[in-house]
Amino acid sequence: MSAHPITLMVLALYLILLVVIGLVSTKKSSGGLTDFFLAGRDLGKFTVALSAVSSGRSGWLVLGVTGIAYASGLMAVWAVAGYITVEVFMFFYVARRFRIYSEKTGSITIPDILSTRYNDKFHLLRIVSTFIIIFFMIAYVGSQVVAGGTAFSSSLGISGTAGMWLTAIIILLYTMLGGFHAVSKTDVLQALFMFFSLVILPIVVIVDLGGFGPILEVMYDQGAAFSNIWSFGFGVIVGLLGIGFGSPGNPHILVRYMSLKNVKEMRQAALIGTFWNVIMAWGAIMIGLAGRVYFPSISMLPNENSEAIFTSLGEEVLNPFMMGILLVAVLAAIMSSADSQLLVGASAIVRDIIDRLILRGKSEVSTKNLVMLSRISVLILMLLAVWLAFSAQEFVFWMVLFAFGGLGACFGPALLLTFYWKRTTGPGILAGMITGLITVILVKKQPEWTYSFLPDIKELVGNILFGVTYEAVPGFLVALIVTVVVSLATRKPENADQVVDDLKQSA
């Protein structure tokens, strides 16, 4: 079933606008790697705040959180509380140290920061962290391509395959052309669409229902497990809060901190980002709860999928123009994450493999050629992501759930300790990243991926952590403990005290 012509017009204008932003940003992104990957550290507070929020949420907010609220009620509050709380801490405190240290050392990527901080002579930290980033980013982008294909398929009436290619081509065009300049500007636009839809749809629904009464009535009818925020077990609550453990280690969020023009504006950016996060989260929860009034049974939704409540509710109460805005919000959530992840993966290839490992920072390769290599890397990563999306869709859907927590476990403790604990060492960081990754994999896929005679790690973790089984939590904790223990057993970097003291004074 094809969409209304007005809905199609809104979608077409949005996609054209993304490409135009990429074209306009081409010149600004061609000045070098810092320009291409960090917009020359010249972005304003609104751009940094909104692009960080939009790239961090992906389709999980507009589709996932609304679906959780529809299916499980106020459980969704715990799902958003974790990442909002952690990102408040990151923005208000850690972000300033990120920005100051990255500029002082000329760091462009997370491997850059780790390698510089610990005088990584044998490049082990750079190699391991680069591998982790590329691995997760290809799968991450692949999952967004699949989600975009589904969104285009349902809205335009085209095949899922055509929708996936359309998603990939649009993202590829503006990311290749404009680099981080285009990505940050399009992310701001996409954040506005997401915000608008997540605010307007609940308001329209509440007006249509004549107030909150019908929503509260349906919540009460569903029982305490739906309407009482405290009715869930400790393990469930901590597991949902544990989603926030991913935020300190996801590079596509962290690079935003490094791109701010004036470090003194970081706290203002934090306030803007926090306000945006809270309003969008509550909008998503309200949509899911209100959806129960219009669709009392999940069998009334397409394919009995709770994540379809966002678009299904929109079709129920919005006109074709507003429905176009709603569909743009879904695509915006998907694309704002995919473009950032694509750029982070490309920066790992060009900066950390080509520039630092192969060329070792030599000046024989011109700035122009490095930027060209960056654009080629974006193309290669997108092709790999599309191949993965077509060949292993089930794996891709699993990966998007795993990647956020996996990156959090690998890089979260490493970066927090790097900026705050003087005793942290390179071997400690390396051991923490590796054991964090292994722990997340074992909790998620053991014994399926390992020997069947080994104990069930997920069950073991659940017993130790009072029922918490979301892999990001044990992964983060194990990485943190291992990093501390190994750091205490190895030699502290010579300049560690001065680095941390200088950051404390500057921030």
C-alpha positions in Angstrom: 0.0 0.0 0.0 1.6 3.3 -1.1 1.7 6.4 1.0 -0.3 9.6 0.4 1.2 12.0 -2.2 1.7 14.7 0.5 3.5 12.2 2.7 5.8 11.2 -0.2 6.5 14.9 -0.9 7.6 15.5 2.7 9.9 12.4 2.6 11.4 13.5 -0.8 12.1 17.1 0.4 13.8 15.7 3.5 16.1 13.4 1.5 16.9 16.1 -1.0 17.8 18.5 1.9 20.2 15.9 3.3 22.1 15.7 0.0 22.2 19.5 -0.3 23.7 19.9 3.2 26.4 17.4 2.1 27.2 19.4 -1.0 27.3 22.7 0.8 29.7 21.1 3.4 32.1 19.6 0.9 34.6 22.5 0.9 34.6 22.9 4.7 35.4 19.2 5.1 38.4 19.2 2.7 40.9 21.0 4.9 42.4 17.9 6.6 41.5 15.0 8.9 40.5 17.2 11.7 38.1 19.1 9.4 36.7 15.9 7.9 36.3 13.9 11.2 35.8 16.7 13.8 34.5 19.7 11.7 37.8 21.5 12.6 36.7 21.6 16.3 34.5 24.5 15.3 30.9 23.5 16.2 28.6 25.5 18.4 26.9 24.3 21.5 23.5 23.7 20.0 25.0 21.6 17.1 27.1 19.6 19.6 24.3 19.0 22.0 21.6 18.1 19.4 23.9 15.9 17.2 25.1 14.0 20.3 21.5 13.3 21.3 20.3 12.3 17.9 23.3 10.1 17.0 23.1 8.4 20.4 19.4 7.4 20.2 19.0 5.8 16.7 15.7 4.1 15.9 15.8 2.5 19.4 14.1 5.6 20.9 11.3 6.2 18.4 10.6 2.5 17.8 12.2 0.6 20.7 11.2 2.7 23.7 7.6 3.3 22.3 7.4 -0.5 21.8 8.5 -1.2 25.4 6.0 1.3 26.8 3.2 -0.2 24.7 4.1 -3.8 25.7 5.3 -3.3 29.3 4.1 0.1 30.5 6.2 2.0 32.9 9.1 -0.4 32.6 10.1 1.9 29.8 10.9 4.6 32.4 13.9 2.5 33.6 15.0 1.9 30.0 15.5 5.7 29.5 16.6 6.7 33.0 19.9 4.9 32.7 21.3 6.6 29.6 19.9 10.0 30.5 21.6 9.9 33.9 24.9 8.7 32.5 24.9 11.2 29.7 24.2 14.1 32.1 27.4 13.0 34.0 29.4 12.7 30.8 28.3 16.0 29.4 28.7 18.0 32.6 32.0 16.5 33.7 33.9 14.1 31.4 33.2 16.0 28.1 35.3 19.0 29.1 38.3 16.7 29.7 37.7 15.0 26.4 37.7 18.3 24.6 40.8 19.8 26.3 42.9 16.7 26.1 42.1 15.9 22.5 43.0 19.4 21.3 46.2 19.5 23.4 47.4 16.3 22.0 46.0 16.7 18.5 43.9 13.5 19.0 41.1 12.9 16.5 39.9 9.4 17.5 39.5 7.3 20.7 42.6 5.2 19.8 44.5 8.5 19.4 43.6 9.5 22.9 44.6 6.1 24.4 47.8 5.8 22.4 48.9 9.3 23.4 48.0 9.0 27.0 49.9 5.8 27.6 52.9 6.3 25.2 51.8 3.3 23.1 55.2 2.5 21.5 54.2 -1.0 20.2 50.7 0.3 19.0 48.9 -2.5 20.9 46.3 -0.1 22.3 45.7 1.5 18.9 45.4 -1.8 17.1 43.0 -3.4 19.5 40.8 -0.4 20.0 40.7 0.2 16.2 39.7 -3.4 15.5 36.9 -3.1 18.1 35.6 0.1 16.6 35.6 -1.1 13.0 34.0 -4.4 13.9 31.1 -2.8 15.8 30.6 0.1 13.4 30.2 -2.1 10.3 27.5 -4.2 12.2 26.0 -1.0 13.7 25.6 0.7 10.2 24.4 -2.6 8.8 21.6 -2.7 11.3 20.6 0.9 10.5 20.5 0.0 6.8 18.1 -2.8 7.5 15.9 -0.6 9.7 15.9 2.1 7.0 14.9 -0.5 4.4 12.0 -1.5 6.6 10.9 2.1 7.1 11.1 3.0 3.4 9.3 -0.3 2.5 6.3 0.5 4.8 6.1 4.1 3.9 6.8 4.1 0.1 5.4 0.7 -0.7 8.7 -0.4 -2.2 10.6 -3.7 -1.6 12.8 -4.0 1.5 15.8 -4.5 -0.8 15.2 -1.2 -2.6 14.6 0.5 0.7 17.9 -0.7 2.1 19.8 0.6 -1.0 18.0 3.9 -0.9 19.0 4.3 2.8 22.6 3.4 2.1 22.9 5.7 -0.9 21.5 8.8 0.8 23.6 8.3 4.0 26.7 7.6 1.8 26.2 10.7 -0.3 26.1 13.4 2.4 28.6 11.6 4.6 31.2 11.2 1.9 30.7 14.7 0.6 30.6 16.7 3.8 32.3 14.6 6.4 31.6 15.6 10.1 30.4 19.1 9.0 27.5 17.5 7.0 26.9 14.8 9.6 26.6 17.2 12.5 24.4 19.6 10.6 22.1 16.8 9.3 22.0 15.4 12.9 20.7 18.7 14.2 18.0 18.7 11.5 17.2 15.1 12.4 17.1 15.9 16.1 14.5 18.6 15.4 12.3 16.2 13.4 12.6 13.6 16.2 11.8 16.1 18.9 8.9 17.6 17.0 7.3 14.2 16.3 7.8 12.9 19.9 6.2 16.0 21.3 3.4 16.7 18.7 2.1 13.1 18.5 1.4 12.7 22.2 -0.2 16.2 22.3 -2.5 15.3 19.4 -3.4 12.0 21.0 -4.2 13.5 24.4 -6.4 16.2 22.8 -8.1 13.5 20.7 -8.8 11.5 23.8 -10.1 14.5 25.8 -7.3 14.3 28.4 -5.2 11.7 30.2 -8.3 9.8 31.6 -8.5 7.1 28.9 -4.7 6.5 29.1 -4.7 6.1 32.9 -7.8 3.8 32.7 -6.1 1.5 30.2 -2.9 1.5 32.3 -4.9 0.5 35.4 -6.8 -2.2 33.5 -3.4 -3.8 32.4 -2.5 -4.4 36.1 0.2 -3.3 38.5 3.0 -4.8 36.3 2.0 -2.2 33.7 1.2 0.9 35.7 3.5 0.7 38.8 7.1 1.7 38.2 8.3 -0.2 41.3 6.6 -3.5 40.4 9.6 -4.9 38.5 12.3 -7.0 40.1 15.7 -5.6 41.2 17.5 -7.4 38.4 15.1 -6.1 35.7 15.4 -2.5 37.0 19.2 -2.5 37.2 19.5 -4.3 33.9 17.4 -1.6 32.2 19.4 1.1 34.0 22.5 -0.7 32.7 21.7 0.5 29.2 23.4 3.7 30.4 26.7 1.7 30.8 27.0 1.9 27.0 27.1 5.7 26.8 30.6 6.4 28.1 32.2 4.1 25.5 30.3 4.8 22.2 32.7 6.7 20.0 30.0 8.2 17.8 28.7 10.0 20.9 32.1 10.9 22.3 33.5 12.6 19.2 30.8 15.3 19.7 32.6 16.5 22.8 35.8 16.8 20.9 34.3 19.0 18.2 33.0 21.9 20.3 34.5 25.3 19.3 34.6 26.8 22.8 35.1 24.5 25.8 33.5 27.1 28.1 30.2 26.4 26.4 30.3 22.7 27.3 28.0 23.1 30.3 25.5 25.0 28.2 25.6 22.2 25.6 25.0 19.8 28.5 21.9 21.6 29.6 20.5 21.7 26.0 21.3 18.0 25.4 19.8 16.9 28.7 16.6 18.9 28.1 16.3 17.3 24.6 17.0 13.8 26.0 14.3 14.1 28.8 11.6 15.5 26.6 12.1 13.0 23.8 12.2 10.1 26.2 8.9 11.1 27.9 7.3 11.7 24.5 8.3 8.1 23.4 6.9 6.7 26.6 3.6 8.6 26.3 3.2 7.4 22.7 3.5 3.8 23.8 1.1 4.2 26.7 -1.5 6.1 24.6 -1.2 3.4 22.0 -2.9 0.9 24.3 -6.1 3.0 24.1 -6.2 2.8 20.3 -4.8 -0.7 19.9 -5.7 -2.7 23.0 -4.3 -5.9 21.6 -0.9 -6.4 20.0 -2.7 -8.5 17.3 -4.0 -5.2 16.0 -0.5 -4.0 15.1 1.3 -4.9 11.8 3.0 -8.4 12.2 2.0 -8.2 15.9 5.1 -6.0 16.4 5.0 -3.6 19.4 7.6 -1.4 17.7 5.0 -0.5 15.0 3.0 1.5 17.5 4.8 4.8 16.6 3.7 4.8 13.0 0.4 3.0 13.6 -0.7 5.6 16.1 0.4 8.3 13.7 -1.7 6.9 10.9 -4.7 6.8 13.3 -4.6 10.5 14.3 -2.4 12.5 11.9 -3.1 14.1 8.5 -0.9 13.1 5.5 1.5 16.1 6.0 2.1 15.3 9.7 2.4 11.6 8.9 5.2 12.6 6.5 6.9 14.4 9.4 6.4 11.3 11.5 8.0 9.0 9.0 10.9 11.5 8.5 11.4 11.3 12.3 11.9 7.5 12.0 14.3 7.9 9.2 16.1 10.7 11.0 16.6 8.5 14.1 18.1 5.8 11.9 20.3 8.0 9.7 21.6 10.2 12.5 23.2 7.2 14.1 24.3 5.5 10.9 26.2 8.5 9.5 28.0 9.1 12.7 29.0 5.4 13.1 30.2 5.4 9.4 32.4 8.4 10.1 33.8 6.9 13.3 34.7 3.7 11.4 36.3 5.6 8.6 38.4 7.7 11.1 39.7 4.4 12.6 40.8 3.2 9.2 42.4 6.5 7.9 43.7 8.0 11.1 44.6 5.0 13.2 45.6 2.4 10.5 46.8 4.4 7.5 48.1 7.7 9.0 49.5 6.4 12.4 50.4 2.7 11.8 51.4 2.6 8.1 52.6 6.1 7.4 53.5 6.8 11.1 52.5 10.4 10.7 54.9 11.2 7.8 54.0 14.1 5.6 54.6 12.4 2.3 50.8 12.0 1.8 49.1 15.3 1.3 46.2 16.5 3.3 44.0 16.4 0.1 44.9 12.7 -0.4 44.2 11.8 3.2 40.7 13.4 2.9 40.2 11.4 -0.3 41.2 8.2 1.5 38.7 9.2 4.2 35.9 9.4 1.6 37.0 6.1 0.1 36.9 4.5 3.5 33.4 5.7 4.1 32.4 4.1 0.8 34.1 0.8 1.7 32.6 0.6 5.1 29.1 1.3 3.7 29.5 -1.5 1.1 30.6 -3.9 3.9 27.6 -2.8 6.0 25.2 -3.3 3.1 26.7 -6.7 2.4 26.3 -7.7 6.0 22.7 -6.3 6.0 21.8 -8.4 3.0 23.6 -11.6 4.0 23.0 -11.8 7.8 19.9 -9.8 8.8 19.3 -11.8 12.0 22.9 -11.3 13.0 22.6 -7.6 12.4 19.5 -7.2 14.6 21.3 -9.1 17.4 24.4 -6.9 16.9 22.6 -3.6 17.4 21.5 -4.8 20.8 25.0 -6.0 21.6 27.1 -3.3 20.2 26.0 -0.4 22.4 26.8 -2.4 25.5 29.9 -4.0 24.0 31.4 -0.6 23.2 30.5 0.7 26.6 32.3 -2.2 28.3 35.4 -1.9 26.0 35.9 1.9 26.2 33.8 3.2 29.1 36.1 2.2 32.0 39.2 2.8 29.8 38.3 6.4 29.1 36.9 7.3 32.5 40.0 6.0 34.3 42.2 7.6 31.7 40.9 11.1 32.6 40.4 10.6 36.3 42.8 8.1 37.8 46.5 8.8 37.8 47.5 5.2 38.5 46.0 3.9 35.2 48.5 2.1 32.9 48.5 1.1 29.3 48.6 -2.7 30.1 45.6 -2.1 32.5 43.6 -0.4 29.7 44.5 -3.2 27.2 43.6 -6.0 29.6 40.3 -4.2 30.5 39.2 -3.7 26.9 39.9 -7.4 26.0 38.2 -8.9 29.1 35.3 -6.5 28.9 34.7 -7.6 25.3 35.0 -11.3 26.1 32.7 -10.9 29.1 30.0 -9.3 27.0 30.2 -12.0 24.4 30.1 -14.8 26.9 27.1 -13.4 28.8 25.3 -12.9 25.5 26.2 -16.0 23.5 27.7 -18.7 25.8 27.5 -21.7 25.5 26.3 -21.2 21.9 29.6 -19.7 20.9 31.9 -21.7 23.2 32.2 -25.2 24.6 29.0 -26.7 26.0 30.7 -28.1 29.0 31.5 -24.6 30.3 29.2 -23.2 32.9 26.3 -21.0 31.7 27.9 -17.6 32.2 24.6 -15.7 31.9 23.1 -17.7 34.7 26.2 -17.4 36.8 26.2 -13.6 36.3 22.5 -13.4 37.1 23.2 -15.2 40.4 26.1 -13.0 41.4 24.4 -9.7 40.3 21.0 -10.3 41.9 19.3 -11.2 38.6 21.0 -8.6 36.3 21.8 -10.3 33.0 22.1 -7.4 30.5 25.6 -8.0 29.2 26.7 -4.3 29.4 26.6 -4.4 33.2 28.9 -7.3 33.9 31.1 -6.4 30.9 31.6 -2.9 32.3 32.2 -4.1 35.8 34.7 -6.8 34.8 36.6 -4.3 32.5 36.7 -1.8 35.3 38.1 -4.3 37.9 40.6 -5.8 35.6 41.9 -2.4 34.5 42.4 -1.3 38.1 44.1 -4.6 39.2 46.4 -4.8 36.2 47.2 -1.0 36.5 48.2 -1.5 40.1 50.5 -4.4 39.1 52.2 -2.5 36.3 54.3 0.7 36.1 52.5 4.0 36.0 53.2 6.3 33.0 55.8 8.9 33.8 53.6 12.0 33.1 50.4 10.6 34.5 50.2 12.9 37.5 50.8 16.0 35.5 48.2 15.0 32.8 45.4 14.4 35.3 46.3 17.4 37.4 46.3 19.7 34.3 43.0 18.3 33.1 41.4 18.9 36.6 42.6 22.5 36.6 41.6 23.2 33.0 38.1 21.6 33.4 
